[in-house]
Amino acid sequence: MQSMRILAILTAALVCAGPAAALDTAIPGSGLPNATDFSGMLLPERAGVVPWKTLAQVQPVKQGGKVVAEFSRDILALDRRDVKVEGFMIPLDIGDKQKRFLISAVPPHCQFCLPAGPDALVEVEAKTGVNYTFDPIVIGGKFAVVKDDPSGVLYRMTDAGRVDVAPAAKPSIPTLR
């Protein structure tokens, strides 16, 4: 009985709120963008920085009774090279300075959840602590394509250091009203 009363109150509130409370009908039928497409809206491509759309060129394939990652030639060409990646920091340690963290193609939305799949994350081991920030950062270091990590990490950067901080662009995606 109590739940029916709450439902009636919520329905009345929505009716009174009018169109402002309705869902935005501009959301495409295919849904919201994936992490790679969304990062392209937030992080415009920069010269000398590996774009996330390149790192997304990986496919799961069945091999010998298990599923493994099959990387594109573009990704394999980055292996063991010094590269730069721009993204959002996800701390793995406690404190303002992070020596071990993740860089993500999209900003985290929950402190307990990863915001993207393995193709949109890079595990970073920095030479010295990097100040934590909510803004996207550019990290440079030795890039590795990881083919057999039991935790599912596909990319790792070692001897890394922060190169730049740049505010994210405002995405123009449909929102709920």
ABEGO torsion letter per residue (X at the ends): XAAAAAAAAAAAAAAAAEAAABBBAABBAAEBBBAAAAAAAABBBBBGBBBAAAAABBBBBBBGGBBBBBBBAAAAAABGBBBBBBBBBBBABBEABBABBBBBABBBABAABBABBAAABBBBBBABBBBBBABBBBBBEBBBBBAABAAGBABBBBGBBBABBBBBBBBBBBBBX
